[in-house]
Amino acid sequence: MRILWVKVGGLWPLTAGGRLRSFHILRELSARHDVTVLTTHDADGDPAALEAQLPNVEVVSFRHDGVKHGSARFVLSLARSWVSPLPVDLWRWQVPALRAEVDRRIRTGTLDVCVTDFLYAAPNVPFDGSVPVVLFEHNVEHMIWKRLALVARQPLRRALLEIEWRKLQRSEARFCARAHLTLAVSDADRSALSALAPSAACRVVPTGVDTTYFCPNGAQPRPAEIVFTGSMDWYPNEDAILYFTDEILPLVRAAVPAATVCVVGRNPSPQLRATVERAGGQVTGTVPDVRPFVDRAAVYIVPLRVGGGTRLKLFEALAMGKAVVSTTIGAEGLPIEPDAHFIQADGPHAFADAVVSLLRDPRRRHALGAAGRQLVEEHFSWNQAARTFEAACKEATTHAC
């Protein structure tokens, strides 16, 4: 197949779950198909490095400095988006140069399928039937904004988020319905998208993990260390750590005074860094390799209250044989069983009790970690995920004929 892959916000470096998922599927697909990636990059992006990592893929990247949430430019973008049917997170990712190149490539008539990677790329793709479009939904995007509204404390912020999630819901429904095929990353997401757009054809692509790269190293963990990994400039991750530090960590320390937390991930805000460090924890910022920090921890946490899709970081922790405590939202959509592969806990007291129980019980930690490792090793390689993605692309081209 001749595949055109459209992605805004870049693909390299691999600093976020969505980038990891797309990169590994692309690498597998490019071994069997003719793939072109049209994307964007900001000042920190490195399209040349991406091309070097994907030697069988043509990469064309356009400079576009995405507006960051909470910045003055974001507020301006929000105001401008109010006169558009698009919500702000789609409005700000309209890239004229990218759209023009997508149009040019499609007009050649040589493509079999166009993959729209994340909903945010959709405004740059013509959903007009000129080429079969596969919409790759890493999350049910409007649900993230809806959950943000539910946890917002300031009335004005809550009101703005209410407006935005409803606009995003309408756009998400429209693009899912117009795509030849919509791909979700879990059965739960597929059900939500099918309910949102009943006419849409929805399939599931499983989450994968590189079990060779993420594997136990046999080192003894620090008995009271807790770790979290993730992009800290993604608000759900920041909310999760502020919530854990303020409401859960004090309860853990009441039972295990030596307990500490290490937060690993790019671009932590000054507020997050100050909050964690004031509580005696560590915030690393960007690191070249998260594995040493996960290796040394006794317990891996996913205290998410907001989110969508599936969390690659949880699979990576399981692949490394770690005992995981997660909220229901944190483990949402992943085919893992509470008490068999991880401990599921919601609310500060339940979450703290689960962490304390694992800090005190090395055998239980080992049993959970071993079960999680076995699960991902046997069922969730990137090759398996890419094969499912490949079959979906072929389905879209067949139905378009």
Buried (B, 14 or more C-beta within 10 A) or exposed (E): BBBBBBBBBBBBBBBBBBBBBBBBBBBBBBEEBBBBBBBBBEEEBBBEEBBEBBEEBBBBBBEBEBBEBEEEEBBEBBEEBEEEEBBBBBBBBBBEBBBEBBEEBBEEEEBBBBBBBBBBBBBBBBBEEEBBBBBBBBBBBBBBBBBBBEEBEEEEEBEBBBBBBBBBBBBBBBBBBBBBBBBBBBEBBBBBBBEBBEEBBBBBBBBBBBBEEBBBEEEEBBBBBBBBBBBBBBBBBBBBBBBBBEBBBEBBBEBBEEBBBBBBBBBBBEEBBEBBEEBEBBBBEBEEEBBEBBBBBBBBBBBBBBBBBBBBBBBBBBBBBBBBBBBEBBBBBBBBEEEEBBBBBBEBEBBBBBBBBBBBEBEEBEEBBBBBBEBBBEEBBBEBBBBBBBEBBEBBBEEBE
